Amino acid sequence: MTTDPSCLFCRIASGDLPSDRVLETEHVVAFRDIAPKAPTHVLVIPREHIPSLEGLEERHGETIGRLHVAAARIAREEGLEDGWRAVINVGADAGQTVFHVHLHLLGGRPLHWPPG
Ligand code: AMP
């Protein structure tokens, strides 16, 4: 499994940097966003260093699927039965600032569509 010691989210995944964790498994780690955009705002990341959905390969499919399975579990645990959103920003135009793929789980308030 590839990791990058200079990557912020690799360092959070390894425990080298602190985070407010809500879930961890063999393959994924989830923690609360430091600047939440909704009452529930959790980031779900793979332990493997995958920079972005851009350039994703077939071999990454299971890992990316696991992000969604983890998000669904966290949404249930957070009581988001009225709905929630899973967002993955890809590249600069979409606002991706951390180049370690991450799923934003947002919920706890009505979410507008389309997003900005
Ligand atoms: P994106 O803009 O899609 O790349 O999302 C990056 C997210 O990471 C933003 O929502 C930030 O608030 C969040 N973030 C950055 N540093 C940390 C950190 N140390 N702990 C938790 N969330 C962070």
Backbone and ligand atoms as CSV (ligand in chain L), in Angstrom:
chain,resi,resn,atom,element,x,y,z
A,1,MET,N,N,0.848,-1.203,0.000
A,1,MET,CA,C,0.000,0.000,0.000
A,1,MET,C,C,0.880,1.248,0.000
A,2,THR,N,N,0.561,2.185,-0.883
A,2,THR,CA,C,1.348,3.412,-0.994
A,2,THR,C,C,0.929,4.428,0.058
A,3,THR,N,N,1.905,5.010,0.754
A,3,THR,CA,C,1.624,6.173,1.612
A,3,THR,C,C,2.678,7.230,1.325
A,4,ASP,N,N,2.360,8.476,1.691
A,4,ASP,CA,C,3.273,9.593,1.426
A,4,ASP,C,C,3.467,10.358,2.739
A,5,PRO,N,N,4.656,10.274,3.329
A,5,PRO,CA,C,4.873,10.895,4.640
A,5,PRO,C,C,4.742,12.421,4.632
A,6,SER,N,N,4.720,13.032,3.436
A,6,SER,CA,C,4.553,14.486,3.382
A,6,SER,C,C,3.081,14.878,3.191
A,7,CYS,N,N,2.195,13.883,3.109
A,7,CYS,CA,C,0.771,14.147,2.857
A,7,CYS,C,C,0.027,14.319,4.180
A,8,LEU,N,N,-0.713,15.429,4.293
A,8,LEU,CA,C,-1.475,15.734,5.508
A,8,LEU,C,C,-2.393,14.580,5.908
A,9,PHE,N,N,-3.161,14.046,4.945
A,9,PHE,CA,C,-4.138,13.016,5.304
A,9,PHE,C,C,-3.472,11.659,5.542
A,10,CYS,N,N,-2.335,11.382,4.903
A,10,CYS,CA,C,-1.586,10.169,5.278
A,10,CYS,C,C,-1.138,10.267,6.725
A,11,ARG,N,N,-0.738,11.454,7.121
A,11,ARG,CA,C,-0.256,11.633,8.500
A,11,ARG,C,C,-1.398,11.531,9.504
A,12,ILE,N,N,-2.587,11.999,9.111
A,12,ILE,CA,C,-3.765,11.818,9.977
A,12,ILE,C,C,-4.109,10.336,10.042
A,13,ALA,N,N,-4.086,9.655,8.894
A,13,ALA,CA,C,-4.447,8.225,8.870
A,13,ALA,C,C,-3.514,7.403,9.752
A,14,SER,N,N,-2.233,7.750,9.756
A,14,SER,CA,C,-1.258,6.962,10.531
A,14,SER,C,C,-1.302,7.303,12.017
A,15,GLY,N,N,-1.966,8.434,12.359
A,15,GLY,CA,C,-2.000,8.868,13.749
A,15,GLY,C,C,-0.855,9.798,14.101
A,16,ASP,N,N,-0.030,10.124,13.101
A,16,ASP,CA,C,1.085,11.047,13.297
A,16,ASP,C,C,0.563,12.453,13.617
A,17,LEU,N,N,-0.599,12.814,13.013
A,17,LEU,CA,C,-1.262,14.085,13.322
A,17,LEU,C,C,-2.627,13.776,13.942
A,18,PRO,N,N,-3.080,14.635,14.873
A,18,PRO,CA,C,-4.346,14.364,15.562
A,18,PRO,C,C,-5.560,14.635,14.675
A,19,SER,N,N,-6.654,13.956,14.966
A,19,SER,CA,C,-7.930,14.232,14.302
A,19,SER,C,C,-9.034,13.747,15.232
A,20,ASP,N,N,-10.239,14.243,14.971
A,20,ASP,CA,C,-11.407,13.827,15.751
A,20,ASP,C,C,-12.042,12.645,15.007
A,21,ARG,N,N,-11.569,11.454,15.280
A,21,ARG,CA,C,-11.953,10.263,14.511
A,21,ARG,C,C,-13.344,9.776,14.873
A,22,VAL,N,N,-14.068,9.351,13.855
A,22,VAL,CA,C,-15.375,8.743,14.117
A,22,VAL,C,C,-15.401,7.276,13.695
A,23,LEU,N,N,-14.453,6.863,12.848
A,23,LEU,CA,C,-14.418,5.469,12.396
A,23,LEU,C,C,-13.027,5.149,11.883
A,24,GLU,N,N,-12.562,3.948,12.153
A,24,GLU,CA,C,-11.373,3.475,11.449
A,24,GLU,C,C,-11.478,1.985,11.220
A,25,THR,N,N,-11.070,1.562,10.051
A,25,THR,CA,C,-11.061,0.147,9.701
A,25,THR,C,C,-9.669,-0.150,9.134
A,26,GLU,N,N,-9.503,-1.367,8.678
A,26,GLU,CA,C,-8.221,-1.747,8.071
A,26,GLU,C,C,-7.893,-0.851,6.871
A,27,HIS,N,N,-8.939,-0.408,6.166
A,27,HIS,CA,C,-8.715,0.278,4.895
A,27,HIS,C,C,-9.034,1.773,4.895
A,28,VAL,N,N,-9.912,2.223,5.794
A,28,VAL,CA,C,-10.339,3.629,5.766
A,28,VAL,C,C,-10.297,4.245,7.154
A,29,VAL,N,N,-10.204,5.574,7.168
A,29,VAL,CA,C,-10.257,6.360,8.396
A,29,VAL,C,C,-11.236,7.500,8.152
A,30,ALA,N,N,-12.056,7.829,9.147
A,30,ALA,CA,C,-12.997,8.944,9.024
A,30,ALA,C,C,-12.842,9.852,10.233
A,31,PHE,N,N,-12.869,11.151,9.963
A,31,PHE,CA,C,-12.670,12.127,11.044
A,31,PHE,C,C,-13.443,13.397,10.704
A,32,ARG,N,N,-13.743,14.193,11.737
A,32,ARG,CA,C,-14.531,15.408,11.526
A,32,ARG,C,C,-13.692,16.485,10.857
A,33,ASP,N,N,-14.332,17.166,9.882
A,33,ASP,CA,C,-13.656,18.250,9.173
A,33,ASP,C,C,-13.349,19.375,10.156
A,34,ILE,N,N,-12.166,19.948,10.009
A,34,ILE,CA,C,-11.717,21.000,10.925
A,34,ILE,C,C,-12.506,22.303,10.722
A,35,ALA,N,N,-13.125,22.469,9.556
A,35,ALA,CA,C,-13.927,23.668,9.249
A,35,ALA,C,C,-15.283,23.196,8.715
A,36,PRO,N,N,-16.154,22.704,9.590
A,36,PRO,CA,C,-17.383,22.038,9.133
A,36,PRO,C,C,-18.330,22.967,8.386
A,37,LYS,N,N,-18.916,22.430,7.294
A,37,LYS,CA,C,-19.871,23.179,6.465
A,37,LYS,C,C,-21.311,22.735,6.726
A,38,ALA,N,N,-21.504,21.854,7.675
A,38,ALA,CA,C,-22.831,21.366,8.051
A,38,ALA,C,C,-22.694,20.796,9.463
A,39,PRO,N,N,-23.819,20.602,10.184
A,39,PRO,CA,C,-23.721,20.065,11.548
A,39,PRO,C,C,-22.933,18.760,11.603
A,40,THR,N,N,-23.124,17.893,10.604
A,40,THR,CA,C,-22.233,16.735,10.463
A,40,THR,C,C,-21.394,16.947,9.216
A,41,HIS,N,N,-20.085,16.988,9.379
A,41,HIS,CA,C,-19.166,17.111,8.238
A,41,HIS,C,C,-17.961,16.228,8.560
A,42,VAL,N,N,-17.981,15.055,7.968
A,42,VAL,CA,C,-16.945,14.055,8.222
A,42,VAL,C,C,-16.202,13.793,6.925
A,43,LEU,N,N,-14.900,13.622,7.007
A,43,LEU,CA,C,-14.086,13.240,5.853
A,43,LEU,C,C,-13.749,11.759,5.967
A,44,VAL,N,N,-13.987,11.027,4.897
A,44,VAL,CA,C,-13.664,9.597,4.866
A,44,VAL,C,C,-12.531,9.407,3.863
A,45,ILE,N,N,-11.427,8.836,4.330
A,45,ILE,CA,C,-10.236,8.711,3.475
A,45,ILE,C,C,-9.740,7.264,3.465
A,46,PRO,N,N,-9.090,6.886,2.370
A,46,PRO,CA,C,-8.420,5.583,2.377
A,46,PRO,C,C,-7.082,5.700,3.109
A,47,ARG,N,N,-6.623,4.609,3.693
A,47,ARG,CA,C,-5.274,4.623,4.272
A,47,ARG,C,C,-4.224,4.735,3.164
A,48,GLU,N,N,-4.576,4.172,1.998
A,48,GLU,CA,C,-3.662,4.247,0.855
A,48,GLU,C,C,-3.624,5.671,0.309
A,49,HIS,N,N,-2.436,6.113,-0.108
A,49,HIS,CA,C,-2.318,7.448,-0.690
A,49,HIS,C,C,-2.727,7.413,-2.167
A,50,ILE,N,N,-3.981,7.859,-2.397
A,50,ILE,CA,C,-4.487,8.035,-3.762
A,50,ILE,C,C,-4.756,9.535,-3.880
A,51,PRO,N,N,-4.051,10.269,-4.749
A,51,PRO,CA,C,-4.138,11.727,-4.730
A,51,PRO,C,C,-5.525,12.284,-5.059
A,52,SER,N,N,-6.234,11.649,-5.994
A,52,SER,CA,C,-7.474,12.254,-6.499
A,52,SER,C,C,-8.233,11.201,-7.286
A,53,LEU,N,N,-9.530,11.466,-7.559
A,53,LEU,CA,C,-10.244,10.584,-8.490
A,53,LEU,C,C,-9.666,10.715,-9.895
A,54,GLU,N,N,-9.076,11.872,-10.200
A,54,GLU,CA,C,-8.370,12.046,-11.465
A,54,GLU,C,C,-7.236,11.015,-11.529
A,55,GLY,N,N,-7.217,10.256,-12.591
A,55,GLY,CA,C,-6.157,9.267,-12.737
A,55,GLY,C,C,-6.450,7.944,-12.041
A,56,LEU,N,N,-7.694,7.794,-11.535
A,56,LEU,CA,C,-8.053,6.556,-10.839
A,56,LEU,C,C,-7.943,5.357,-11.780
A,57,GLU,N,N,-7.531,4.234,-11.240
A,57,GLU,CA,C,-7.394,3.019,-12.041
A,57,GLU,C,C,-8.308,1.924,-11.498
A,58,GLU,N,N,-8.518,0.905,-12.335
A,58,GLU,CA,C,-9.408,-0.206,-11.989
A,58,GLU,C,C,-9.071,-0.792,-10.613
A,59,ARG,N,N,-7.800,-0.871,-10.299
A,59,ARG,CA,C,-7.381,-1.506,-9.035
A,59,ARG,C,C,-7.817,-0.702,-7.805
A,60,HIS,N,N,-8.215,0.583,-8.012
A,60,HIS,CA,C,-8.642,1.406,-6.882
A,60,HIS,C,C,-10.132,1.242,-6.560
A,61,GLY,N,N,-10.840,0.495,-7.412
A,61,GLY,CA,C,-12.298,0.449,-7.294
A,61,GLY,C,C,-12.798,0.012,-5.926
A,62,GLU,N,N,-12.201,-1.028,-5.382
A,62,GLU,CA,C,-12.670,-1.544,-4.096
A,62,GLU,C,C,-12.445,-0.508,-2.983
A,63,THR,N,N,-11.305,0.148,-3.034
A,63,THR,CA,C,-10.989,1.161,-2.012
A,63,THR,C,C,-11.978,2.313,-2.070
A,64,ILE,N,N,-12.273,2.792,-3.274
A,64,ILE,CA,C,-13.212,3.914,-3.399
A,64,ILE,C,C,-14.604,3.474,-2.959
A,65,GLY,N,N,-14.978,2.247,-3.267
A,65,GLY,CA,C,-16.257,1.729,-2.789
A,65,GLY,C,C,-16.328,1.710,-1.270
A,66,ARG,N,N,-15.235,1.376,-0.651
A,66,ARG,CA,C,-15.203,1.306,0.828
A,66,ARG,C,C,-15.449,2.671,1.465
A,67,LEU,N,N,-15.040,3.749,0.790
A,67,LEU,CA,C,-15.306,5.092,1.335
A,67,LEU,C,C,-16.815,5.295,1.474
A,68,HIS,N,N,-17.563,4.833,0.471
A,68,HIS,CA,C,-19.019,5.013,0.480
A,68,HIS,C,C,-19.689,4.108,1.519
A,69,VAL,N,N,-19.186,2.899,1.653
A,69,VAL,CA,C,-19.746,1.993,2.662
A,69,VAL,C,C,-19.520,2.587,4.059
A,70,ALA,N,N,-18.342,3.126,4.287
A,70,ALA,CA,C,-18.040,3.746,5.586
A,70,ALA,C,C,-18.934,4.962,5.810
A,71,ALA,N,N,-19.141,5.759,4.763
A,71,ALA,CA,C,-19.989,6.956,4.892
A,71,ALA,C,C,-21.411,6.558,5.284
A,72,ALA,N,N,-21.930,5.514,4.664
A,72,ALA,CA,C,-23.297,5.077,4.977
A,72,ALA,C,C,-23.387,4.634,6.444
A,73,ARG,N,N,-22.377,3.950,6.905
A,73,ARG,CA,C,-22.359,3.506,8.315
A,73,ARG,C,C,-22.325,4.708,9.261
A,74,ILE,N,N,-21.480,5.682,8.941
A,74,ILE,CA,C,-21.367,6.873,9.800
A,74,ILE,C,C,-22.682,7.661,9.769
A,75,ALA,N,N,-23.293,7.787,8.595
A,75,ALA,CA,C,-24.566,8.516,8.485
A,75,ALA,C,C,-25.624,7.876,9.385
A,76,ARG,N,N,-25.654,6.556,9.424
A,76,ARG,CA,C,-26.607,5.872,10.314
A,76,ARG,C,C,-26.275,6.191,11.765
A,77,GLU,N,N,-24.995,6.124,12.101
A,77,GLU,CA,C,-24.582,6.376,13.484
A,77,GLU,C,C,-24.842,7.824,13.900
A,78,GLU,N,N,-24.779,8.749,12.931
A,78,GLU,CA,C,-25.010,10.173,13.217
A,78,GLU,C,C,-26.496,10.528,13.188
A,79,GLY,N,N,-27.343,9.552,12.844
A,79,GLY,CA,C,-28.793,9.785,12.839
A,79,GLY,C,C,-29.270,10.649,11.692
A,80,LEU,N,N,-28.634,10.530,10.542
A,80,LEU,CA,C,-28.976,11.385,9.396
A,80,LEU,C,C,-30.070,10.738,8.537
A,81,GLU,N,N,-31.159,10.320,9.190
A,81,GLU,CA,C,-32.186,9.574,8.452
A,81,GLU,C,C,-32.954,10.460,7.470
A,82,ASP,N,N,-32.874,11.802,7.607
A,82,ASP,CA,C,-33.567,12.688,6.659
A,82,ASP,C,C,-32.753,12.932,5.393
A,83,GLY,N,N,-31.537,12.438,5.346
A,83,GLY,CA,C,-30.730,12.592,4.134
A,83,GLY,C,C,-29.357,13.157,4.425
A,84,TRP,N,N,-28.474,12.916,3.513
A,84,TRP,CA,C,-27.083,13.386,3.644
A,84,TRP,C,C,-26.468,13.384,2.262
A,85,ARG,N,N,-25.300,13.958,2.163
A,85,ARG,CA,C,-24.645,14.061,0.859
A,85,ARG,C,C,-23.215,13.532,0.945
A,86,ALA,N,N,-22.798,12.853,-0.125
A,86,ALA,CA,C,-21.411,12.399,-0.275
A,86,ALA,C,C,-20.811,13.182,-1.436
A,87,VAL,N,N,-19.720,13.881,-1.171
A,87,VAL,CA,C,-19.090,14.740,-2.180
A,87,VAL,C,C,-17.606,14.417,-2.261
A,88,ILE,N,N,-17.107,14.254,-3.470
A,88,ILE,CA,C,-15.656,14.162,-3.672
A,88,ILE,C,C,-15.259,15.239,-4.661
A,89,ASN,N,N,-14.518,16.231,-4.200
A,89,ASN,CA,C,-14.034,17.285,-5.087
A,89,ASN,C,C,-12.824,16.762,-5.858
A,90,VAL,N,N,-12.816,17.048,-7.152
A,90,VAL,CA,C,-11.734,16.550,-8.018
A,90,VAL,C,C,-11.096,17.737,-8.735
A,91,GLY,N,N,-9.877,18.073,-8.326
A,91,GLY,CA,C,-9.120,19.104,-9.020
A,91,GLY,C,C,-9.446,20.515,-8.557
A,92,ALA,N,N,-8.671,21.451,-9.056
A,92,ALA,CA,C,-8.705,22.835,-8.585
A,92,ALA,C,C,-10.064,23.494,-8.815
A,93,ASP,N,N,-10.680,23.312,-9.985
A,93,ASP,CA,C,-11.954,23.971,-10.266
A,93,ASP,C,C,-13.051,23.505,-9.324
A,94,ALA,N,N,-12.939,22.304,-8.833
A,94,ALA,CA,C,-13.942,21.758,-7.901
A,94,ALA,C,C,-13.617,22.109,-6.456
A,95,GLY,N,N,-12.467,22.754,-6.235
A,95,GLY,CA,C,-12.107,23.172,-4.886
A,95,GLY,C,C,-11.305,22.147,-4.105
A,96,GLN,N,N,-10.740,21.145,-4.795
A,96,GLN,CA,C,-9.906,20.180,-4.064
A,96,GLN,C,C,-8.639,20.872,-3.582
A,97,THR,N,N,-8.411,20.822,-2.275
A,97,THR,CA,C,-7.235,21.477,-1.698
A,97,THR,C,C,-6.254,20.468,-1.098
A,98,VAL,N,N,-6.758,19.283,-0.749
A,98,VAL,CA,C,-5.889,18.250,-0.185
A,98,VAL,C,C,-5.847,17.098,-1.189
A,99,PHE,N,N,-4.649,16.788,-1.657
A,99,PHE,CA,C,-4.520,15.805,-2.736
A,99,PHE,C,C,-4.233,14.402,-2.183
A,100,HIS,N,N,-5.191,13.971,-1.383
A,100,HIS,CA,C,-5.333,12.594,-0.899
A,100,HIS,C,C,-6.846,12.407,-0.931
A,101,VAL,N,N,-7.309,11.505,-1.760
A,101,VAL,CA,C,-8.750,11.452,-2.039
A,101,VAL,C,C,-9.547,11.357,-0.735
A,102,HIS,N,N,-10.650,12.126,-0.683
A,102,HIS,CA,C,-11.480,12.149,0.529
A,102,HIS,C,C,-12.925,12.384,0.150
A,103,LEU,N,N,-13.794,11.674,0.828
A,103,LEU,CA,C,-15.236,11.821,0.649
A,103,LEU,C,C,-15.744,12.713,1.771
A,104,HIS,N,N,-16.420,13.803,1.388
A,104,HIS,CA,C,-17.081,14.646,2.383
A,104,HIS,C,C,-18.469,14.061,2.659
A,105,LEU,N,N,-18.751,13.750,3.899
A,105,LEU,CA,C,-20.091,13.361,4.332
A,105,LEU,C,C,-20.701,14.573,5.029
A,106,LEU,N,N,-21.775,15.098,4.427
A,106,LEU,CA,C,-22.413,16.315,4.935
A,106,LEU,C,C,-23.857,16.009,5.291
A,107,GLY,N,N,-24.317,16.498,6.423
A,107,GLY,CA,C,-25.705,16.285,6.794
A,107,GLY,C,C,-26.059,17.051,8.044
A,108,GLY,N,N,-27.345,16.934,8.420
A,108,GLY,CA,C,-27.812,17.610,9.626
A,108,GLY,C,C,-28.497,18.920,9.341
A,109,ARG,N,N,-28.608,19.270,8.065
A,109,ARG,CA,C,-29.370,20.455,7.637
A,109,ARG,C,C,-29.783,20.223,6.187
A,110,PRO,N,N,-30.809,20.971,5.692
A,110,PRO,CA,C,-31.148,20.846,4.276
A,110,PRO,C,C,-29.964,21.286,3.417
A,111,LEU,N,N,-29.672,20.538,2.381
A,111,LEU,CA,C,-28.525,20.826,1.503
A,111,LEU,C,C,-29.055,21.277,0.144
A,112,HIS,N,N,-28.575,22.412,-0.324
A,112,HIS,CA,C,-29.090,22.984,-1.567
A,112,HIS,C,C,-28.528,22.257,-2.786
A,113,TRP,N,N,-29.285,22.335,-3.881
A,113,TRP,CA,C,-28.861,21.736,-5.134
A,113,TRP,C,C,-29.156,22.687,-6.283
A,114,PRO,N,N,-28.273,22.915,-7.249
A,114,PRO,CA,C,-26.926,22.351,-7.263
A,114,PRO,C,C,-26.003,23.050,-6.284
A,115,PRO,N,N,-24.949,22.362,-5.848
A,115,PRO,CA,C,-23.957,23.022,-4.998
A,115,PRO,C,C,-23.244,24.112,-5.804
A,116,GLY,N,N,-22.622,25.035,-5.119
A,116,GLY,CA,C,-22.010,26.195,-5.778
A,116,GLY,C,C,-20.866,25.832,-6.684
L,1,AMP,P1,P,-11.193,19.654,-0.305
L,1,AMP,O1,O,-11.377,21.140,-0.425
L,1,AMP,O2,O,-12.273,18.859,-0.981
L,1,AMP,O3,O,-9.799,19.216,-0.715
L,1,AMP,O4,O,-11.370,19.329,1.242
L,1,AMP,C1,C,-10.334,19.402,2.169
L,1,AMP,C2,C,-10.992,19.485,3.521
L,1,AMP,O5,O,-10.044,19.151,4.503
L,1,AMP,C3,C,-11.535,20.873,3.872
L,1,AMP,O6,O,-12.938,20.781,4.108
L,1,AMP,C4,C,-10.761,21.248,5.132
L,1,AMP,O7,O,-11.536,21.971,6.064
L,1,AMP,C5,C,-10.344,19.901,5.667
L,1,AMP,N1,N,-9.152,19.869,6.492
L,1,AMP,C6,C,-7.947,20.411,6.212
L,1,AMP,N2,N,-7.066,20.129,7.195
L,1,AMP,C7,C,-7.734,19.367,8.098
L,1,AMP,C8,C,-7.373,18.749,9.339
L,1,AMP,N3,N,-6.137,18.860,9.850
L,1,AMP,N4,N,-8.327,18.063,10.012
L,1,AMP,C9,C,-9.563,17.948,9.510
L,1,AMP,N5,N,-9.973,18.492,8.343
L,1,AMP,C10,C,-9.061,19.201,7.650
